[in-house]
Amino acid sequence: MIEAIIFDCDGVLADTERDGHRVAFNRAFAEKGYGVEWDVELYKELLKVAGGKERMRHYFDQTGWPENVSDKDGLIKDLHKLKTDLYMQIIDSGELPLRCGVARFVDEAVAEGVKLAVCSTSNERAVNMVVERLLGPDRKARFDAILAGDVVSKKKPDPEIYNLALERLNLTPKECVVIEDSRNGLLAAKAAGMYCVVTTNGYTEDEDFAEADLVVSELGVPPNVRVSLDTIKHLTENH
């Protein structure tokens, strides 16, 4: 019996990476005068590094740090805070819509009494605003856990955040289905022993999802529903 649906945030609830996070990183670099711009293709490569702070550190390690930087940790922390503020302005403006079928799927879970959670490596404030602004306060109130950012020490593909979700929800792995969009997320979910449905996007559609229980382009809305709660039930019954 499936007792909980656990969503990743970026790329699952909304296509936030290309037109949200990437844009915010570039605006932060510009404000600091660093002369750095991550285009769409470069950012696709950088997404292989989980976590915004880790992504920036990896980039600067590879290409060189800004001049006269004595405190790399401080620079990353300050830059990430600025980027998060800029990203939240983008979310708050309503520029980014929910991905197709997310609201319907959440409503189905609520109607069936299935628990809901979010597990994301992104900043806690940003994740909460995505859920609040895009799903609305009434739906957000139905989530039993929203885990994000630095709540764990290891990012996906490490399963730490999903193991923490199991503790918070007081459930076993086989009672949970994770909705992910990337291979790192899939590997984290599987390492935690959970079922995993992948909804691909433009940044992840070419990744290897061989271990997934189901791979679709979106959750979908009528008449093109690709994943429903009944789909999930049948999927887990056959495994």
N, C-alpha and C positions, 0 to 999 in steps of 0.2 A: 504494500500500500504506500503510495506517494503522499508524504505529509508536508513537503515543502518544495517550493520553487525558488531557486537562488539565481539572481541575475548578476552578471557583470554589468558595468555601467557604460564605459566608453565603447562605442561601436555596437552595443547591444540595445540599450535604451534609446540611444540617439547616435547619429553619425557625427560624433563630436570631434573625432581626431583631425580630419582634414580641414574642416571649416571652423573648428572651435579651438582645440589645443594648439594646433600648428600656427594658426593666426595669432593666438595669444603669445606664444613663444616669440614670434617674429616682432610683435609690437613691444614686448619687453626688451628684446635685444636692441631695437631701434631707440627706445627711451633711454637706454644706458649708453647709446652711441657705440655699440660694439661692431657694427658693420657686418652682422651675421644675418643671413636669411635662409630658412629651411624651406626649400621648394617641395612640391608634392612628392616627387620621386625620392628625394633625400629623406624626407620624413618617413616614407614607407620603410626604408632601411633602418632608420633610427628606432622605429617601433619594435624592432626585434629586442631592444633593451627595455625591460619593464620598469616603469616608474619615471616620472618627469625629472627628478633630481639626478637619478642615475643616467638618464638619457643625455642631459646636459654635460655631466661629468665625462661620459664616454666621448661625446663630440669634441669637447675641449682637449681631452687627452689625445685624441686622434689628430686634431687640426691645429692645436696650439691655443693656449689660454690668452685672454686679453692682457695687454701690457700692464706692468706694475701691480700685479695681483700677488699679495703676500698671504692672504687668507682664502684659500680655495673653498673651504667648507663654508665660510661666511658669504662668499660671493654666490655660491650655489643656493644657499638658504635665502638670501635676499632676492636674488633673481627669480627664484621659484615662487616666492611670496608675491612679487610684482606680477609675474605671469598668471598666477591664480586669480588675483584681483581683476586683471584684464579679461581672463576667461569668464569670470563670473559676470562681468559686464555684458559679455556676448550672450550668455545664457539668460540673464535677466532681461535682455532686450527682446527676447522671444524669437530671435533669428533662426534657432535650430528646432525643428519639430521632432516629436517622437518617431522612432522607426515604425514602419507599418505593422500593425497587429499587436503592439505592446500593450496598449490600453485595454484592448479586447481580452487579451490573455490574462492580464492582471485581474480584470473584472470576473473572468471565469474562475480563477483561483479563489478570489474572495467569496464568490457565491457557493463554492464547494467546501469552504472552510479550510483550504490549504494555506499553510503558512507561507509568508513571503519574506525574502531577504535580498540584500545587495552586498556583493563582495567585490571591492575594486581596489586597485593599487593607487588610484588618484587621490588628490587632496580631499580631506573629509568635508570641508566647506563646499567645495565644488560639487561633489557627489550628492550631498544633501540638497543643494540648490537645483540640480538636474531633476531629482525626484520630486521636489516641491513644485518647481515651476512647470515641468513638462507633464507630470502625472497628476498634479494638483494636490492640495493639502488633504483632501478626504482619502484619496488612495494612499498617500504617504503614511497616513495614520494607521493603515492596515499592515504596514511592514513591521515584522517582529524584530528585525535587526538590519542596520545599515552599517557595514564595516568598511572602512576606507583608510587610505593613506598609511600613516605610520603606526597603525594599531598592531601590526606585526613587524618582525625584524627582517623577514625574508619575503621577497616579492614572488609572484608567479614567474616561472612554473613550479616553484615550491608550493606545497599544499597547505602551508601554515594558515592562510586566511580561511580556507575552507574547513580545516580542522577546528579553528576557532568558532566558525559558524555552527558546526555540529554541537559544540559545547553550549553556545548561547541558545540554540533552538532545542537542545536536549533531545536530539534525534540520532539515528544510526545512518551511516552513509547510504545504504540502499533505500532509505526513506526520502532521499533528496535527489532532485534533478537540477542540474546547473545549466543555465543558458549562457553560452560564451560565443565569442567571435574570432578568437585567435588560437593558434597552436599553444602558446604559453598558457592560456587560460584552460584549454582542454587538458593539457598535461597536469595542471594543478588539480583540476576536478577529479581526474582519473587517479592521481596519486592519493587523493583523499578517499577513494573508493566509491565515488558518486557516479550516477548516470550523467551524461552530458549531451545536450543538443547544441549544435553550432549553427548560428545564423551569420552567414558570411557577409562581408561588405567589400567595397572596392579595394581596401588595403589588405584584406586577408583572404580573398577568394582563391588565391593560388597556393595557399599553405596546405600542408599535409594534415588531413583530419581523419586518418585511417582508424584511429581509436575511438572516434565519436560514435554514439548510439544513433544519431541522426544528423544529417547536414542539409540545411535549406538556405535559400537566399534571404528569406524573411519569415516572420511568423504569419503574416498575411491577414487579410480581412475578407469577409464574405463578398463575392462567392469564391474567392481564391484563398481560403484558409489553408495554410500549409502545416501549422502546428496548433492543435487545440489541447485542452486538458484530457480529452478522450484519447487523442493521439499518444500523449505521454503515458496514460494508463496502459494502453495496448503495448506500447514499446517496452515498458518495464515488465509487463507480464510475460513477454516473449523472451526475456533475458534471464 
